[in-house]
Amino acid sequence: MTNIPPSQSTNPGCRRFFFRGPVLHPVWRVTIYLIAFLIAGVALDLLIGIIYALVLFLTGTSAEEMTNALMTGRLPGLLLLIVGLSRLLLALGLALLMGRFLDREPVETMGLEPTRVGKDTAVGLVLGMGTMALIGAVLLALNPQSPWPGRAVWWGFLLDAIALFPMAAAEEVAFRGYLQRVLTTWRGPVVGVLVPSVLFALFHALNPNVSPLALVNIALAGVVFAVAVERTGTLWLPIAYHYAWNLTQGPVLGLPVSGIVWNGLLALPVGGPSWLTGGDFGPEGGLLSTGVLLLSLLPLWAFTRHPASLAGAARRQRAEVERKGVLPYQHHTLTVSAPFFDDFLRSLHHRARWGETVLLLRRPDGHILLHHKSFYPENVFRLLSGGILPGESVLGAARREIQEETGLAPWALRPLGLLSITFRLGWHRRFFHSWLVLADVEGEPRPGDAGEQISGFRWVPPETLAEIAGHLRALPPTWADWGRFRALAHEAALHRLKLAAETGAPQDSPRAAERSQS
């Protein structure tokens, strides 16, 4: 946690209530987002409803017909598209503004990373259409008759199909893109999955014909979508799943969508007890949806065998590392050349890393260990670093890398902060993150893993890190991008060491944190 001088902390208890480290407490950020999203959303919906009522009045619609049209919530396709776009712009705009000014998080952590958009969207569409088709098949089995042709016309269906996408995307950006991100970073994936899912259900509590079972099912759908975010690290799969579910349910099968009636290409006959089929609320109101949603977790898990983007992994690591308080976090964007970008992607794919640790190994006289590899440019020494393997803790990865690369036995490992970088090549982006880890060691290092090609070590005073960073930034063109990338960690490490010295933070106390990460 960022240390505050005593003169500035006259009421530390009050400050901890409102702030977590240098930023507003996650509970207050979630509250602000929800209130702003709900108030602005209601205002926009009222405005659109008034415009719709005025159009109905001018076209000679009776008061009874107007009231029925407004109460069912079924808007014409064009107005539905306007509502959807306004909600998406609101959800996305609020998330970006709060991310920039209150969360101080880069946009890359929102789950909109483009690298997985094709595969995750395809999986989401298959799951959404498949689960609702399964529900439709069961409804037909309960009512053995051919589905009737629906009242939808082709152009109305196309407009509905377009309009439903921003509606689904808006809810996913709000509940999974913002709320889940904030809560996962704070308390880990369990809180990040469950709390937004409950809020997602309450968001639909005023829908027509809602029931307690319907709210349970909507919360369960929120859990499924949230698990998709945790598995992939992006929003593409839950957006596609959510959209395909609604599209197949309403415009295709003609079933109510969360209490809102729909004209579909088909009019699926619905019979049987409402506790099973959902009745007037639609399938989400019955136990049939409960079973199908639970069943969909199996193919979801199978289709996401390579889970989490690096931004998603960083969220979970922060929740684990920052149990005692927030650590400094810096983000940089580097425009790099195509050879470096391609080499970096190949390295990530080959090594399957969930980020890396940058190691500040300190001996009793305060000197820091640098290393040189045989393929580096001449006289280039830098801090040791090593990848975090899937499922490995930050400090566990640091301890393993220290022992493998130096043969030293570290003690009092302490994370100093997080550094993330977006590598940019034209329209392409790739997120990566490094944890700065300080560890005390004794003795002299010796190269361990021959594959690392370490050819020498050097002990330097901490202030030399500025000189090292400058040297890295001045490397020739073939090494320039790598040098700029590596210089960032050395500059951040020097800053963190200076800050710890100025605030008098103990350098060897966090043994409890080390044990919790082991």
VEXDREN-2710 file (C-alpha; in Angstrom, 1 decimal):
% VEXDREN-2710
k/r/px/py/pz
1/MET/0.0/0.0/0.0
2/THR/1.2/3.5/-0.8
3/ASN/2.7/5.0/2.4
4/ILE/1.4/8.3/3.6
5/PRO/3.5/10.6/5.8
6/PRO/1.9/11.0/9.3
7/SER/1.3/14.7/8.7
8/GLN/-1.1/13.7/5.8
9/SER/-2.9/10.9/7.6
10/THR/-4.7/12.5/10.4
11/ASN/-7.7/10.2/10.0
12/PRO/-6.3/7.0/8.5
13/GLY/-9.4/5.0/9.4
14/CYS/-11.6/7.4/7.4
15/ARG/-9.2/7.3/4.5
16/ARG/-9.2/3.5/4.4
17/PHE/-12.9/3.6/4.2
18/PHE/-12.9/5.6/1.0
19/PHE/-9.6/4.7/-0.6
20/ARG/-7.5/1.6/-1.2
21/GLY/-4.0/2.7/-1.8
22/PRO/-3.9/5.8/-4.1
23/VAL/-7.3/5.1/-5.7
24/LEU/-10.9/5.2/-4.6
25/HIS/-12.0/2.0/-2.9
26/PRO/-13.5/-0.6/-5.3
27/VAL/-16.8/-0.7/-3.4
28/TRP/-17.3/3.0/-4.1
29/ARG/-16.2/2.7/-7.7
30/VAL/-18.7/-0.1/-8.3
31/THR/-21.4/2.0/-6.5
32/ILE/-20.7/5.1/-8.6
33/TYR/-20.7/3.1/-11.8
34/LEU/-24.0/1.4/-11.0
35/ILE/-25.8/4.6/-9.9
36/ALA/-24.5/6.5/-13.0
37/PHE/-25.4/3.7/-15.3
38/LEU/-28.9/3.2/-13.9
39/ILE/-29.8/6.9/-13.6
40/ALA/-28.5/7.8/-17.1
41/GLY/-30.1/4.6/-18.5
42/VAL/-33.5/5.3/-17.1
43/ALA/-33.3/8.9/-18.3
44/LEU/-32.5/7.7/-21.8
45/ASP/-35.2/5.1/-21.8
46/LEU/-37.8/7.6/-20.6
47/LEU/-36.8/10.0/-23.3
48/ILE/-37.1/7.3/-26.0
49/GLY/-40.4/6.2/-24.4
50/ILE/-41.8/9.7/-24.6
51/ILE/-40.8/10.0/-28.2
52/TYR/-42.3/6.6/-29.0
53/ALA/-45.6/7.6/-27.2
54/LEU/-45.7/10.9/-29.1
55/VAL/-45.3/9.0/-32.4
56/LEU/-48.1/6.7/-31.5
57/PHE/-50.3/9.6/-30.5
58/LEU/-49.7/11.4/-33.8
59/THR/-50.5/8.2/-35.8
60/GLY/-53.9/7.9/-34.1
61/THR/-53.1/5.1/-31.7
62/SER/-55.7/4.8/-28.8
63/ALA/-54.6/5.4/-25.2
64/GLU/-55.2/1.7/-24.4
65/GLU/-53.0/0.6/-27.3
66/MET/-50.3/3.1/-26.3
67/THR/-50.3/1.9/-22.7
68/ASN/-50.2/-1.8/-23.8
69/ALA/-47.3/-1.1/-26.2
70/LEU/-45.3/0.8/-23.5
71/MET/-46.0/-1.7/-20.7
72/THR/-44.9/-4.8/-22.7
73/GLY/-41.6/-3.1/-23.4
74/ARG/-41.7/-4.3/-27.0
75/LEU/-40.3/-1.5/-29.1
76/PRO/-40.1/-1.3/-32.9
77/GLY/-36.8/-2.5/-34.3
78/LEU/-35.6/1.0/-35.1
79/LEU/-36.3/2.3/-31.6
80/LEU/-34.8/-0.8/-30.1
81/LEU/-31.6/-0.2/-32.0
82/ILE/-31.5/3.4/-30.7
83/VAL/-32.0/2.1/-27.1
84/GLY/-29.3/-0.5/-27.6
85/LEU/-26.8/1.9/-29.0
86/SER/-27.5/4.5/-26.3
87/ARG/-27.0/1.9/-23.6
88/LEU/-23.8/0.6/-25.2
89/LEU/-22.3/4.1/-25.6
90/LEU/-23.3/4.8/-22.0
91/ALA/-21.8/1.6/-20.6
92/LEU/-18.6/1.9/-22.6
93/GLY/-18.2/5.6/-22.0
94/LEU/-18.6/5.3/-18.2
95/ALA/-16.2/2.3/-18.1
96/LEU/-13.6/4.2/-20.1
97/LEU/-14.0/7.4/-18.0
98/MET/-13.8/5.7/-14.7
99/GLY/-11.0/3.4/-15.9
100/ARG/-9.0/6.5/-16.8
101/PHE/-9.7/8.8/-13.9
102/LEU/-10.8/6.6/-10.9
103/ASP/-9.4/3.1/-11.6
104/ARG/-6.2/4.4/-13.3
105/GLU/-6.3/1.2/-15.4
106/PRO/-5.4/0.9/-19.1
107/VAL/-8.2/0.2/-21.5
108/GLU/-6.5/-3.2/-22.3
109/THR/-7.7/-4.6/-19.0
110/MET/-11.4/-4.1/-19.9
111/GLY/-11.5/-7.4/-21.9
112/LEU/-11.7/-5.8/-25.4
113/GLU/-8.3/-7.2/-26.6
114/PRO/-8.7/-8.1/-30.3
115/THR/-6.5/-11.1/-30.4
116/ARG/-9.3/-13.6/-29.5
117/VAL/-12.2/-11.9/-31.1
118/GLY/-12.7/-14.4/-33.9
119/LYS/-12.5/-17.7/-32.0
120/ASP/-14.3/-16.5/-28.9
121/THR/-17.1/-14.9/-30.9
122/ALA/-17.6/-18.1/-32.9
123/VAL/-17.7/-20.2/-29.7
124/GLY/-20.2/-17.8/-28.1
125/LEU/-22.5/-17.8/-31.1
126/VAL/-22.5/-21.7/-31.1
127/LEU/-23.2/-21.8/-27.4
128/GLY/-26.0/-19.2/-27.5
129/MET/-27.8/-20.7/-30.4
130/GLY/-27.2/-24.3/-29.3
131/THR/-28.5/-23.9/-25.8
132/MET/-31.6/-22.0/-26.9
133/ALA/-32.2/-24.6/-29.7
134/LEU/-32.0/-27.3/-27.1
135/ILE/-34.7/-25.5/-25.0
136/GLY/-36.8/-25.1/-28.2
137/ALA/-36.5/-28.8/-28.9
138/VAL/-37.7/-29.7/-25.3
139/LEU/-40.6/-27.3/-25.7
140/LEU/-41.6/-29.0/-29.0
141/ALA/-41.3/-32.4/-27.2
142/LEU/-43.7/-31.2/-24.5
143/ASN/-46.1/-29.9/-27.3
144/PRO/-45.9/-32.4/-30.1
145/GLN/-47.0/-30.2/-33.0
146/SER/-45.3/-28.3/-35.7
147/PRO/-44.2/-24.8/-34.9
148/TRP/-46.4/-22.2/-36.4
149/PRO/-45.1/-19.5/-38.7
150/GLY/-44.4/-16.4/-36.8
151/ARG/-45.6/-12.8/-37.4
152/ALA/-42.1/-11.4/-38.1
153/VAL/-41.3/-10.2/-41.6
154/TRP/-37.8/-10.6/-43.0
155/TRP/-36.8/-6.9/-42.8
156/GLY/-38.2/-6.7/-39.3
157/PHE/-36.1/-9.7/-38.3
158/LEU/-32.9/-8.2/-39.7
159/LEU/-33.5/-5.0/-37.8
160/ASP/-34.2/-6.9/-34.6
161/ALA/-31.1/-9.0/-35.2
162/ILE/-29.0/-5.8/-35.5
163/ALA/-30.6/-4.1/-32.6
164/LEU/-30.1/-7.0/-30.1
165/PHE/-26.4/-6.9/-30.5
166/PRO/-25.7/-3.5/-28.8
167/MET/-28.3/-4.4/-26.1
168/ALA/-26.3/-7.6/-25.2
169/ALA/-22.9/-5.8/-25.6
170/ALA/-24.0/-3.0/-23.3
171/GLU/-24.9/-5.4/-20.4
172/GLU/-21.7/-7.3/-20.9
173/VAL/-19.5/-4.2/-20.9
174/ALA/-21.2/-2.9/-17.7
175/PHE/-21.4/-6.1/-15.6
176/ARG/-18.5/-8.2/-16.9
177/GLY/-16.3/-5.5/-18.5
178/TYR/-16.3/-3.0/-15.6
179/LEU/-17.8/-4.5/-12.5
180/GLN/-16.2/-7.9/-12.8
181/ARG/-12.8/-6.4/-13.6
182/VAL/-12.9/-4.1/-10.6
183/LEU/-14.0/-6.8/-8.1
184/THR/-11.8/-9.5/-9.5
185/THR/-8.7/-7.3/-9.2
186/TRP/-9.8/-6.5/-5.6
187/ARG/-11.0/-9.9/-4.2
188/GLY/-10.3/-12.5/-6.8
189/PRO/-12.5/-14.4/-9.3
190/VAL/-15.1/-15.8/-6.9
191/VAL/-16.2/-12.3/-5.8
192/GLY/-15.7/-11.0/-9.4
193/VAL/-18.0/-13.7/-10.7
194/LEU/-20.7/-13.8/-8.1
195/VAL/-21.4/-10.2/-7.2
196/PRO/-21.9/-8.8/-10.7
197/SER/-24.1/-11.8/-11.5
198/VAL/-26.4/-11.0/-8.6
199/LEU/-26.4/-7.3/-9.7
200/PHE/-27.1/-8.5/-13.2
201/ALA/-30.2/-10.3/-12.0
202/LEU/-31.4/-7.3/-9.9
203/PHE/-31.0/-5.2/-13.0
204/HIS/-33.9/-7.3/-14.6
205/ALA/-36.1/-7.3/-11.4
206/LEU/-38.7/-4.9/-12.9
207/ASN/-39.1/-6.8/-16.2
208/PRO/-42.7/-7.8/-17.0
209/ASN/-43.8/-11.1/-15.4
210/VAL/-40.6/-11.6/-13.5
211/SER/-40.5/-14.3/-10.8
212/PRO/-38.0/-15.4/-8.1
213/LEU/-36.9/-18.4/-10.3
214/ALA/-36.4/-16.0/-13.2
215/LEU/-34.0/-13.9/-11.2
216/VAL/-32.1/-17.0/-10.1
217/ASN/-31.8/-18.0/-13.7
218/ILE/-30.6/-14.6/-14.8
219/ALA/-28.0/-14.6/-12.1
220/LEU/-27.0/-18.1/-13.2
221/ALA/-26.7/-16.8/-16.8
222/GLY/-24.5/-14.0/-15.4
223/VAL/-22.3/-16.6/-13.7
224/VAL/-21.9/-18.5/-17.0
225/PHE/-21.0/-15.3/-18.9
226/ALA/-18.6/-14.3/-16.1
227/VAL/-16.9/-17.7/-16.2
228/ALA/-16.4/-17.2/-19.9
229/VAL/-14.6/-13.9/-19.1
230/GLU/-12.4/-15.6/-16.6
231/ARG/-11.6/-18.4/-19.0
232/THR/-10.8/-16.2/-22.0
233/GLY/-9.9/-12.9/-20.4
234/THR/-12.0/-11.0/-22.9
235/LEU/-15.7/-10.0/-23.4
236/TRP/-16.1/-11.5/-26.9
237/LEU/-17.4/-14.9/-25.9
238/PRO/-20.0/-13.7/-23.4
239/ILE/-21.2/-10.9/-25.7
240/ALA/-21.7/-13.4/-28.5
241/TYR/-23.3/-16.0/-26.2
242/HIS/-25.7/-13.4/-24.7
243/TYR/-26.6/-12.0/-28.1
244/ALA/-27.1/-15.4/-29.8
245/TRP/-29.3/-16.6/-26.8
246/ASN/-31.6/-13.5/-27.1
247/LEU/-31.7/-13.6/-30.9
248/THR/-32.6/-17.3/-31.1
249/GLN/-35.1/-17.0/-28.3
250/GLY/-37.0/-14.0/-29.6
251/PRO/-36.7/-13.1/-33.3
252/VAL/-36.2/-16.7/-34.4
253/LEU/-38.4/-18.9/-32.1
254/GLY/-40.9/-16.1/-31.1
255/LEU/-40.5/-16.7/-27.3
256/PRO/-40.6/-13.9/-24.7
257/VAL/-37.2/-12.6/-23.9
258/SER/-37.0/-11.8/-20.1
259/GLY/-40.7/-10.9/-20.1
260/ILE/-40.7/-8.9/-23.3
261/VAL/-43.0/-10.3/-26.0
262/TRP/-41.5/-10.9/-29.5
263/ASN/-42.6/-11.5/-33.0
264/GLY/-40.4/-14.3/-34.4
265/LEU/-39.9/-16.1/-37.6
266/LEU/-41.5/-19.0/-35.8
267/ALA/-44.1/-19.1/-33.1
268/LEU/-43.0/-22.0/-30.9
269/PRO/-45.9/-23.6/-29.0
270/VAL/-45.5/-23.3/-25.3
271/GLY/-47.3/-25.7/-23.0
272/GLY/-46.6/-27.3/-19.7
273/PRO/-46.1/-25.9/-16.2
274/SER/-44.6/-22.4/-16.0
275/TRP/-42.1/-23.5/-13.4
276/LEU/-40.6/-25.7/-16.2
277/THR/-41.1/-23.6/-19.3
278/GLY/-41.0/-20.1/-17.8
279/GLY/-44.5/-19.1/-18.9
280/ASP/-45.0/-15.5/-19.9
281/PHE/-41.5/-14.4/-18.8
282/GLY/-39.9/-16.8/-21.3
283/PRO/-37.6/-19.7/-20.9
284/GLU/-35.4/-17.8/-18.4
285/GLY/-38.3/-18.1/-15.9
286/GLY/-38.3/-21.9/-15.8
287/LEU/-36.2/-24.8/-14.6
288/LEU/-35.5/-25.8/-18.2
289/SER/-33.2/-22.9/-18.5
290/THR/-31.6/-23.7/-15.2
291/GLY/-30.5/-27.1/-16.5
292/VAL/-29.4/-25.9/-19.9
293/LEU/-27.3/-23.1/-18.4
294/LEU/-25.6/-25.5/-16.0
295/LEU/-25.1/-28.0/-18.9
296/SER/-23.5/-25.2/-21.1
297/LEU/-20.6/-24.9/-18.6
298/LEU/-19.2/-28.2/-19.9
299/PRO/-18.7/-27.2/-23.5
300/LEU/-17.7/-23.7/-22.4
301/TRP/-14.9/-25.2/-20.3
302/ALA/-13.9/-27.5/-23.2
303/PHE/-13.8/-24.8/-25.8
304/THR/-11.5/-22.6/-23.6
305/ARG/-8.7/-25.0/-22.9
306/HIS/-6.1/-22.2/-23.2
307/PRO/-7.7/-19.8/-20.6
308/ALA/-7.2/-16.2/-20.0
309/SER/-5.5/-13.3/-21.7
310/LEU/-2.5/-11.9/-20.1
311/ALA/-4.7/-9.0/-18.8
312/GLY/-7.0/-11.5/-17.2
313/ALA/-4.1/-13.3/-15.6
314/ALA/-2.8/-9.9/-14.3
315/ARG/-6.2/-9.3/-12.6
316/ARG/-6.1/-12.5/-10.7
317/GLN/-2.4/-12.1/-9.8
318/ARG/-3.2/-8.6/-8.4
319/ALA/-6.0/-10.0/-6.2
320/GLU/-3.6/-12.5/-4.8
321/VAL/-0.5/-10.3/-4.4
322/GLU/-2.4/-7.2/-3.1
323/ARG/-4.2/-8.8/-0.2
324/LYS/-2.5/-6.5/2.2
325/GLY/-2.8/-3.4/0.1
326/VAL/-2.4/-1.9/-3.3
327/LEU/1.0/-1.9/-5.0
328/PRO/2.2/0.8/-7.5
329/TYR/1.1/0.1/-11.0
330/GLN/2.4/1.7/-14.2
331/HIS/1.3/1.2/-17.8
332/HIS/3.2/2.1/-20.9
333/THR/2.5/1.9/-24.6
334/LEU/5.5/1.1/-26.9
335/THR/5.3/1.3/-30.7
336/VAL/7.6/-1.4/-32.0
337/SER/8.9/-2.9/-35.3
338/ALA/7.4/-5.9/-37.0
339/PRO/10.3/-8.2/-36.2
340/PHE/10.2/-7.5/-32.5
341/PHE/6.4/-7.8/-32.4
342/ASP/6.5/-11.2/-34.2
343/ASP/9.3/-12.5/-32.0
344/PHE/7.5/-11.4/-28.9
345/LEU/4.3/-13.2/-30.0
346/ARG/6.3/-16.4/-30.8
347/SER/7.9/-16.2/-27.4
348/LEU/4.6/-15.9/-25.6
349/HIS/3.1/-18.8/-27.6
350/HIS/6.2/-21.1/-27.1
351/ARG/6.7/-20.4/-23.4
352/ALA/3.0/-20.1/-22.4
353/ARG/3.8/-17.4/-19.8
354/TRP/1.3/-15.6/-17.6
355/GLY/3.5/-12.5/-17.4
356/GLU/6.9/-12.4/-15.8
357/THR/8.9/-11.5/-12.7
358/VAL/11.7/-8.9/-12.8
359/LEU/14.1/-9.9/-10.0
360/LEU/15.9/-7.4/-7.7
361/LEU/18.3/-9.8/-5.9
362/ARG/20.0/-7.8/-3.1
363/ARG/23.0/-8.9/-1.1
364/PRO/23.6/-7.6/2.5
365/ASP/25.7/-4.6/1.3
366/GLY/22.6/-3.4/-0.8
367/HIS/24.1/-4.2/-4.2
368/ILE/21.7/-5.6/-6.9
369/LEU/22.5/-8.5/-9.2
370/LEU/22.6/-8.1/-13.0
371/HIS/23.3/-10.7/-15.6
372/HIS/24.6/-11.0/-19.2
373/LYS/23.6/-13.7/-21.7
374/SER/25.8/-14.9/-24.5
375/PHE/23.6/-13.6/-27.3
376/TYR/23.2/-10.1/-25.8
377/PRO/25.1/-7.2/-27.3
378/GLU/28.5/-6.7/-25.8
379/ASN/28.6/-5.3/-22.2
380/VAL/24.8/-5.4/-21.8
381/PHE/23.9/-6.4/-18.3
382/ARG/20.4/-6.2/-16.9
383/LEU/18.1/-7.4/-14.1
384/LEU/17.2/-11.1/-14.1
385/SER/13.7/-11.9/-15.2
386/GLY/11.6/-15.1/-15.7
387/GLY/8.2/-16.1/-16.9
388/ILE/5.2/-17.0/-14.6
389/LEU/3.9/-20.4/-15.6
390/PRO/0.1/-21.1/-15.8
391/GLY/-1.3/-21.6/-12.3
392/GLU/1.9/-20.4/-10.6
393/SER/1.9/-17.6/-8.0
394/VAL/4.0/-14.5/-8.6
395/LEU/6.4/-15.2/-5.7
396/GLY/6.5/-18.8/-6.4
397/ALA/7.6/-18.0/-10.0
398/ALA/10.2/-15.6/-8.6
399/ARG/11.6/-18.2/-6.2
400/ARG/11.8/-20.8/-8.9
401/GLU/13.6/-18.5/-11.4
402/ILE/16.1/-17.3/-8.8
403/GLN/17.1/-20.9/-7.9
404/GLU/17.2/-22.0/-11.5
405/GLU/19.2/-19.1/-12.9
406/THR/21.5/-18.3/-9.9
407/GLY/21.5/-21.3/-7.5
408/LEU/20.9/-18.8/-4.7
409/ALA/18.3/-19.4/-1.9
410/PRO/16.2/-16.2/-1.6
411/TRP/14.4/-15.0/1.5
412/ALA/12.0/-12.3/2.3
413/LEU/10.6/-12.1/-1.2
414/ARG/8.5/-8.9/-1.6
415/PRO/6.6/-7.7/-4.7
416/LEU/7.3/-4.0/-5.3
417/GLY/4.8/-3.3/-8.0
418/LEU/3.4/-4.1/-11.4
419/LEU/4.5/-2.8/-14.8
420/SER/2.3/-3.4/-17.9
421/ILE/3.1/-2.6/-21.5
422/THR/1.0/-2.5/-24.6
423/PHE/3.1/-3.3/-27.7
424/ARG/1.7/-1.6/-30.7
425/LEU/2.3/-2.4/-34.4
426/GLY/-0.1/-0.5/-36.6
427/TRP/-3.6/-1.6/-35.6
428/HIS/-2.2/-4.6/-33.7
429/ARG/-1.9/-4.5/-29.9
430/ARG/-0.5/-7.0/-27.4
431/PHE/-0.6/-6.7/-23.6
432/PHE/2.2/-7.9/-21.3
433/HIS/3.0/-7.4/-17.7
434/SER/6.0/-7.7/-15.3
435/TRP/6.0/-7.9/-11.5
436/LEU/9.0/-6.3/-9.8
437/VAL/10.1/-8.6/-7.0
438/LEU/12.8/-7.8/-4.3
439/ALA/14.6/-10.7/-2.6
440/ASP/17.5/-10.8/-0.2
441/VAL/20.3/-13.4/-1.0
442/GLU/23.7/-14.3/0.2
443/GLY/26.6/-15.8/-1.6
444/GLU/27.7/-15.7/-5.2
445/PRO/25.5/-16.8/-8.1
446/ARG/26.3/-19.5/-10.5
447/PRO/24.5/-20.2/-13.8
448/GLY/22.0/-22.9/-13.5
449/ASP/19.8/-23.8/-16.5
450/ALA/22.1/-24.1/-19.5
451/GLY/19.2/-23.2/-21.8
452/GLU/19.2/-19.6/-20.4
453/GLN/22.7/-19.0/-21.8
454/ILE/23.8/-16.8/-18.9
455/SER/27.5/-16.0/-19.4
456/GLY/28.1/-13.7/-16.4
457/PHE/26.9/-11.8/-13.4
458/ARG/27.7/-8.4/-11.9
459/TRP/26.8/-6.7/-8.6
460/VAL/26.0/-3.0/-8.8
461/PRO/24.7/-0.3/-6.4
462/PRO/21.0/0.4/-6.9
463/GLU/21.6/3.9/-8.3
464/THR/23.4/2.3/-11.2
465/LEU/20.0/1.1/-12.5
466/ALA/19.5/4.5/-14.1
467/GLU/22.7/4.1/-16.0
468/ILE/21.7/0.6/-17.1
469/ALA/18.3/1.9/-18.3
470/GLY/20.1/4.6/-20.4
471/HIS/22.4/2.0/-21.9
472/LEU/19.5/-0.2/-22.8
473/ARG/17.7/2.7/-24.5
474/ALA/20.8/3.5/-26.5
475/LEU/21.2/0.0/-28.1
476/PRO/21.6/-0.2/-31.9
477/PRO/18.5/-0.5/-34.1
478/THR/18.4/-4.3/-34.2
479/TRP/18.1/-4.3/-30.3
480/ALA/16.4/-0.9/-29.9
481/ASP/12.8/-2.2/-29.2
482/TRP/14.0/-4.8/-26.8
483/GLY/16.2/-2.2/-25.0
484/ARG/13.3/0.3/-24.6
485/PHE/11.1/-2.5/-23.3
486/ARG/13.7/-3.7/-20.8
487/ALA/14.7/-0.1/-19.7
488/LEU/11.2/0.5/-18.3
489/ALA/11.6/-2.2/-15.6
490/HIS/14.9/-0.8/-14.5
491/GLU/13.5/2.7/-14.2
492/ALA/10.5/1.5/-12.3
493/ALA/12.7/-0.7/-10.0
494/LEU/14.9/2.3/-9.2
495/HIS/11.9/4.5/-8.4
496/ARG/10.4/1.8/-6.2
497/LEU/13.6/1.3/-4.2
498/LYS/14.0/5.1/-3.7
499/LEU/10.3/5.4/-2.6
500/ALA/10.8/2.6/-0.1
501/ALA/13.9/4.2/1.3
502/GLU/12.3/7.7/1.6
503/THR/9.1/6.4/3.4
504/GLY/11.1/4.1/5.6
505/ALA/9.2/1.0/4.5
506/PRO/10.8/-2.1/5.9
507/GLN/12.6/-4.1/3.3
508/ASP/12.6/-7.5/5.0
509/SER/9.3/-7.7/6.8
510/PRO/6.8/-9.3/4.4
511/ARG/7.5/-12.9/5.4
512/ALA/3.7/-13.5/5.9
513/ALA/3.0/-12.3/2.4
514/GLU/5.7/-14.7/1.1
515/ARG/4.2/-17.6/3.0
516/SER/0.7/-16.8/1.6
517/GLN/2.1/-17.0/-1.9
518/SER/4.1/-20.2/-1.5
END
